[in-house]
Amino acid sequence: MKKIVISLLSLFIFASCKNENTTPNPIAVNYPVTKTVDTANTFFGVEVKDPYRWLEDDRSPETETWVKTQNEATYSYLDKIPFREDLKERLSNLWNYEKVGAPFTEGDYTYFSKNDGLQNQNVYYRKKGDGEAELFLDPNTFSEDGTISLGGMSFSKDGKTLAYSISEGGSDWRKILIMNVETKEIIEDTLVDIKFSSMSWYKNDGFYYSSYDKPKGSELSAKTDQHKVYYHKLGTSQKEDALIFGGLPQEKHRYINASVTEDNRFLVITPRISTSGNKLYIKDLSKPKSPLVTILDNTDSDTYIIENQDSKLFLVTNLNAPNKKVVSVDASKPTPENWVDVIPETSQVLSPTTGGGYFFAHYMVDAISKVKQYQYDGTFVRDVELPGLGTANGFGGKKEEKTNYFYFTNYNTPSSIYKLDVDSGKYDLYWKPSIEFNSANYESNQVFYTSKDGTKIPMMITHKKGLELNGKNPTILYGYGGFNISITPSFSITNAVWMEQGGILAVPNIRGGGEYGKSWHKAGTKMQKQNVFDDFIAAGEYLIKNKYTSSNYLALRGGSNGGLLVGAVMTQRPDLAKVALPAVGVLDMLRYHTFTAGAGWAYDYGTADDSEDMFNYLKGYSPVHNVKEGVAYPATLITTGDHDDRVVPAHSFKFAAELQSKQQGTNPTLIRIETDAGHGAGTPVSKTIEQYADIFGFTLYNMGFEVLPSKTTSKVKG
């Protein structure tokens, strides 16, 4: 029976390729031959072949040659797409508008970021009082090719010293430089080998940071269960930095953050063994040699200190409150039995910030922002009436600052900045971008559809007004569905260019995310991960049923965990979409935890070593292990970076090799490997523009478009 089903499916897909949107002039692809090796793993007595294991060594000459030949094949294809340069030109033109960041004060100066339009990185300026703004820090000068990017910035308490981190080639490994703010001179040796770290100052003497012991040679061998917190005292060398927390056998934590409260009173340490759940400790820095005090010694909740008034601590927590609440407790007896509710849990997910002596409680109502203002004693002050339906963020600031700022955006409205008087609640537009995109011509609508098990899922659908629902609109279905991350409405240049072509952007808030709290997240983890894929499949089926699009005009897109989503859905339902666009995806679910920081994702995924049931479940959806011979998969463009040390490129390499060896039919299966690039953060604007011109060009061409839809009324040949 199984063979019959597969055969019928193959016939269906083959037939569907013979319609009006068959690629106008199919471009021949000469795929490089990827060698196979006799390699296997055994899990609970089951041997699993791994013929492309050799591609995991992304620094070997053999792999480098493979990358080069794959890129040659990919770019040979992309170069022949007739409107690729038109897309690049339009992306460049639309991207070329001034962008400004909200101002912030440190010491005697007010700082802000600005980008003239096509600069690869934002430039930081400053001014003193009412004086003229001057250039402060230009990350575009860090390297000629733009491959060194600015990571984080942290000023000393008096604002006279700056520590900032840089990333080389998109790596998660960082270096920290220390600058005299007045002279703009680097004043110490560079700190090296720092990863997944903030920088938090204690007074003006030094700062806390975190890292692992960097491995020798291959990045894959990092001991990522031994994150450690160090303190760097100004005027000393890095080798003298004091180890503050971590490094002991009983303290194996994958991620540890250290921060100092605004008043310099407490050091706060939050160790985690995975991407969800943390322990919590404090140290009273006002008392020499004070001990580390435990608030939580387990990882059953996400609990963080967000403010303090002398010894009173304010925490946001989802302990016994899946949608989160704010509590207070005295630092002398900080454990949960002494917590007092300040902002109780509601039916919406809470994300609070502090500024000007208030709490700003940000709620998500079906992924749309609502903001309420409270005093520190929990007294409700007001609802902050936002400019529209969309996403608001910001509202943060120092206690004494009575003016703070927030951003507002949605899928068809570029992000604007508003200046808020925290005492009166009044705000004014501070900055609005001048962009060659008329938001009034577009609309976003939220719909609710039913997933396979009956769960209602919200989805935002954005497109030009007056769009005809005829089943022929090019549509990108974008999803993530993991790690408690909420996908909320926001504007992007790339989405704008897609919609200008008559394209639809559909974004469902599938399970695994944080849109409806801890329970929504857990419903998409481990042996419930299939819920995430079912939700995404149901979104595609909704769009097709309601004639927004059809399978021949539908593309699946997602990155990182979203790349896994696309890989799983395209292998489970190869008939659903015409195009698949998995980016920097987690695609080998049996070995993901053996690479770099992968083991830290086990809260969401589980691992193949956990149990026989978990192994079988992972193997059942792992994209690398579910590419079948004789199946016509969608036209696929995999994207990754050759220096990605978070989701290593081997995931994408192995998936591409499997697809190329087994694909049935003429749909291309290509991999685009960005050189000297990582997981995405810090990618130069110029490279981003080129990448999206390739992605959109590939997508539209494989949907049957001979020219850009915006340049013709006859969309497809047929």
Secondary structure in CASP SS format (residue, H / E / C, confidence):
PFRMAT SS
TARGET T0000
AUTHOR 0000-0000-0000
METHOD secondary structure of the structure
MODEL  1
M C 1.00
K H 1.00
K H 1.00
I H 1.00
V H 1.00
I H 1.00
S H 1.00
L H 1.00
L H 1.00
S H 1.00
L H 1.00
F H 1.00
I H 1.00
F H 1.00
A H 1.00
S H 1.00
C C 1.00
K C 1.00
N C 1.00
E C 1.00
N C 1.00
T C 1.00
T C 1.00
P C 1.00
N C 1.00
P C 1.00
I C 1.00
A C 1.00
V C 1.00
N C 1.00
Y C 1.00
P C 1.00
V C 1.00
T C 1.00
K C 1.00
T C 1.00
V C 1.00
D C 1.00
T C 1.00
A E 1.00
N E 1.00
T E 1.00
F E 1.00
F C 1.00
G C 1.00
V E 1.00
E E 1.00
V E 1.00
K E 1.00
D C 1.00
P C 1.00
Y C 1.00
R H 1.00
W H 1.00
L H 1.00
E H 1.00
D C 1.00
D C 1.00
R C 1.00
S C 1.00
P H 1.00
E H 1.00
T H 1.00
E H 1.00
T H 1.00
W H 1.00
V H 1.00
K H 1.00
T H 1.00
Q H 1.00
N H 1.00
E H 1.00
A H 1.00
T H 1.00
Y H 1.00
S H 1.00
Y H 1.00
L H 1.00
D C 1.00
K C 1.00
I C 1.00
P C 1.00
F C 1.00
R H 1.00
E H 1.00
D H 1.00
L H 1.00
K H 1.00
E H 1.00
R H 1.00
L H 1.00
S H 1.00
N H 1.00
L H 1.00
W H 1.00
N C 1.00
Y C 1.00
E C 1.00
K E 1.00
V E 1.00
G C 1.00
A C 1.00
P C 1.00
F E 1.00
T E 1.00
E E 1.00
G C 1.00
D C 1.00
Y E 1.00
T E 1.00
Y E 1.00
F E 1.00
S E 1.00
K E 1.00
N E 1.00
D C 1.00
G C 1.00
L C 1.00
Q C 1.00
N C 1.00
Q C 1.00
N C 1.00
V E 1.00
Y E 1.00
Y E 1.00
R E 1.00
K E 1.00
K C 1.00
G C 1.00
D C 1.00
G C 1.00
E C 1.00
A C 1.00
E E 1.00
L E 1.00
F E 1.00
L E 1.00
D C 1.00
P H 1.00
N H 1.00
T H 1.00
F C 1.00
S C 1.00
E C 1.00
D C 1.00
G C 1.00
T C 1.00
I E 1.00
S E 1.00
L E 1.00
G E 1.00
G E 1.00
M E 1.00
S E 1.00
F E 1.00
S C 1.00
K C 1.00
D C 1.00
G C 1.00
K C 1.00
T E 1.00
L E 1.00
A E 1.00
Y E 1.00
S E 1.00
I E 1.00
S E 1.00
E E 1.00
G C 1.00
G C 1.00
S C 1.00
D C 1.00
W E 1.00
R E 1.00
K E 1.00
I E 1.00
L E 1.00
I E 1.00
M E 1.00
N E 1.00
V C 1.00
E C 1.00
T C 1.00
K C 1.00
E E 1.00
I E 1.00
I C 1.00
E C 1.00
D C 1.00
T C 1.00
L E 1.00
V E 1.00
D E 1.00
I E 1.00
K E 1.00
F C 1.00
S C 1.00
S C 1.00
M C 1.00
S E 1.00
W E 1.00
Y E 1.00
K C 1.00
N C 1.00
D C 1.00
G E 1.00
F E 1.00
Y E 1.00
Y E 1.00
S E 1.00
S E 1.00
Y C 1.00
D C 1.00
K C 1.00
P C 1.00
K C 1.00
G C 1.00
S C 1.00
E H 1.00
L H 1.00
S H 1.00
A C 1.00
K C 1.00
T C 1.00
D C 1.00
Q C 1.00
H C 1.00
K E 1.00
V E 1.00
Y E 1.00
Y E 1.00
H E 1.00
K E 1.00
L C 1.00
G C 1.00
T C 1.00
S C 1.00
Q H 1.00
K H 1.00
E H 1.00
D C 1.00
A E 1.00
L E 1.00
I E 1.00
F E 1.00
G C 1.00
G C 1.00
L C 1.00
P C 1.00
Q C 1.00
E C 1.00
K C 1.00
H C 1.00
R C 1.00
Y E 1.00
I E 1.00
N E 1.00
A E 1.00
S E 1.00
V E 1.00
T C 1.00
E C 1.00
D C 1.00
N C 1.00
R C 1.00
F E 1.00
L E 1.00
V E 1.00
I E 1.00
T E 1.00
P E 1.00
R E 1.00
I C 1.00
S C 1.00
T C 1.00
S C 1.00
G C 1.00
N C 1.00
K C 1.00
L E 1.00
Y E 1.00
I E 1.00
K E 1.00
D E 1.00
L C 1.00
S C 1.00
K C 1.00
P C 1.00
K C 1.00
S C 1.00
P C 1.00
L E 1.00
V E 1.00
T E 1.00
I E 1.00
L E 1.00
D C 1.00
N C 1.00
T C 1.00
D C 1.00
S C 1.00
D C 1.00
T E 1.00
Y E 1.00
I E 1.00
I E 1.00
E E 1.00
N E 1.00
Q E 1.00
D C 1.00
S C 1.00
K E 1.00
L E 1.00
F E 1.00
L E 1.00
V E 1.00
T E 1.00
N C 1.00
L C 1.00
N C 1.00
A C 1.00
P C 1.00
N C 1.00
K C 1.00
K E 1.00
V E 1.00
V E 1.00
S E 1.00
V E 1.00
D E 1.00
A C 1.00
S C 1.00
K C 1.00
P C 1.00
T C 1.00
P H 1.00
E H 1.00
N H 1.00
W C 1.00
V E 1.00
D E 1.00
V E 1.00
I E 1.00
P C 1.00
E C 1.00
T C 1.00
S C 1.00
Q C 1.00
V E 1.00
L E 1.00
S E 1.00
P E 1.00
T E 1.00
T E 1.00
G E 1.00
G C 1.00
G C 1.00
Y E 1.00
F E 1.00
F E 1.00
A E 1.00
H E 1.00
Y E 1.00
M E 1.00
V E 1.00
D C 1.00
A C 1.00
I E 1.00
S E 1.00
K E 1.00
V E 1.00
K E 1.00
Q E 1.00
Y E 1.00
Q C 1.00
Y C 1.00
D C 1.00
G C 1.00
T C 1.00
F E 1.00
V E 1.00
R E 1.00
D E 1.00
V E 1.00
E C 1.00
L C 1.00
P C 1.00
G C 1.00
L C 1.00
G C 1.00
T E 1.00
A E 1.00
N E 1.00
G E 1.00
F C 1.00
G C 1.00
G C 1.00
K C 1.00
K C 1.00
E C 1.00
E C 1.00
K C 1.00
T E 1.00
N E 1.00
Y E 1.00
F E 1.00
Y E 1.00
F E 1.00
T E 1.00
N E 1.00
Y C 1.00
N C 1.00
T E 1.00
P E 1.00
S E 1.00
S E 1.00
I E 1.00
Y E 1.00
K E 1.00
L E 1.00
D E 1.00
V C 1.00
D C 1.00
S C 1.00
G C 1.00
K C 1.00
Y E 1.00
D E 1.00
L E 1.00
Y E 1.00
W E 1.00
K C 1.00
P C 1.00
S C 1.00
I C 1.00
E C 1.00
F C 1.00
N C 1.00
S H 1.00
A H 1.00
N H 1.00
Y E 1.00
E E 1.00
S E 1.00
N E 1.00
Q E 1.00
V E 1.00
F E 1.00
Y E 1.00
T E 1.00
S C 1.00
K C 1.00
D C 1.00
G C 1.00
T C 1.00
K E 1.00
I E 1.00
P E 1.00
M E 1.00
M E 1.00
I E 1.00
T E 1.00
H E 1.00
K E 1.00
K C 1.00
G C 1.00
L C 1.00
E C 1.00
L C 1.00
N C 1.00
G C 1.00
K C 1.00
N C 1.00
P C 1.00
T E 1.00
I E 1.00
L E 1.00
Y E 1.00
G C 1.00
Y C 1.00
G C 1.00
G C 1.00
F C 1.00
N C 1.00
I C 1.00
S C 1.00
I C 1.00
T C 1.00
P C 1.00
S C 1.00
F C 1.00
S C 1.00
I H 1.00
T H 1.00
N H 1.00
A H 1.00
V H 1.00
W H 1.00
M H 1.00
E H 1.00
Q C 1.00
G C 1.00
G C 1.00
I E 1.00
L E 1.00
A E 1.00
V E 1.00
P E 1.00
N C 1.00
I C 1.00
R C 1.00
G C 1.00
G C 1.00
G C 1.00
E C 1.00
Y C 1.00
G C 1.00
K H 1.00
S H 1.00
W H 1.00
H H 1.00
K H 1.00
A C 1.00
G C 1.00
T C 1.00
K H 1.00
M H 1.00
Q H 1.00
K C 1.00
Q H 1.00
N H 1.00
V H 1.00
F H 1.00
D H 1.00
D H 1.00
F H 1.00
I H 1.00
A H 1.00
A H 1.00
G H 1.00
E H 1.00
Y H 1.00
L H 1.00
I H 1.00
K H 1.00
N C 1.00
K C 1.00
Y C 1.00
T C 1.00
S C 1.00
S H 1.00
N H 1.00
Y H 1.00
L E 1.00
A E 1.00
L E 1.00
R E 1.00
G E 1.00
G E 1.00
S C 1.00
N H 1.00
G H 1.00
G H 1.00
L H 1.00
L H 1.00
V H 1.00
G H 1.00
A H 1.00
V H 1.00
M H 1.00
T H 1.00
Q H 1.00
R C 1.00
P C 1.00
D C 1.00
L C 1.00
A C 1.00
K C 1.00
V E 1.00
A E 1.00
L E 1.00
P E 1.00
A E 1.00
V C 1.00
G C 1.00
V C 1.00
L C 1.00
D C 1.00
M C 1.00
L C 1.00
R C 1.00
Y H 1.00
H H 1.00
T H 1.00
F C 1.00
T C 1.00
A C 1.00
G H 1.00
A H 1.00
G H 1.00
W H 1.00
A H 1.00
Y H 1.00
D H 1.00
Y H 1.00
G C 1.00
T C 1.00
A C 1.00
D C 1.00
D C 1.00
S C 1.00
E H 1.00
D H 1.00
M H 1.00
F H 1.00
N H 1.00
Y H 1.00
L H 1.00
K H 1.00
G H 1.00
Y H 1.00
S C 1.00
P H 1.00
V H 1.00
H H 1.00
N C 1.00
V C 1.00
K C 1.00
E C 1.00
G C 1.00
V E 1.00
A C 1.00
Y C 1.00
P C 1.00
A E 1.00
T E 1.00
L E 1.00
I E 1.00
T E 1.00
T E 1.00
G E 1.00
D C 1.00
H C 1.00
D C 1.00
D C 1.00
R C 1.00
V C 1.00
V C 1.00
P C 1.00
A H 1.00
H H 1.00
S H 1.00
F H 1.00
K H 1.00
F H 1.00
A H 1.00
A H 1.00
E H 1.00
L H 1.00
Q H 1.00
S H 1.00
K H 1.00
Q E 1.00
Q C 1.00
G C 1.00
T C 1.00
N C 1.00
P C 1.00
T E 1.00
L E 1.00
I E 1.00
R E 1.00
I E 1.00
E E 1.00
T C 1.00
D C 1.00
A C 1.00
G C 1.00
H C 1.00
G C 1.00
A C 1.00
G C 1.00
T C 1.00
P C 1.00
V H 1.00
S H 1.00
K H 1.00
T H 1.00
I H 1.00
E H 1.00
Q H 1.00
Y H 1.00
A H 1.00
D H 1.00
I H 1.00
F H 1.00
G H 1.00
F H 1.00
T H 1.00
L H 1.00
Y H 1.00
N H 1.00
M C 1.00
G C 1.00
F E 1.00
E C 1.00
V C 1.00
L C 1.00
P H 1.00
S H 1.00
K H 1.00
T C 1.00
T C 1.00
S C 1.00
K C 1.00
V E 1.00
K C 1.00
G C 1.00
END
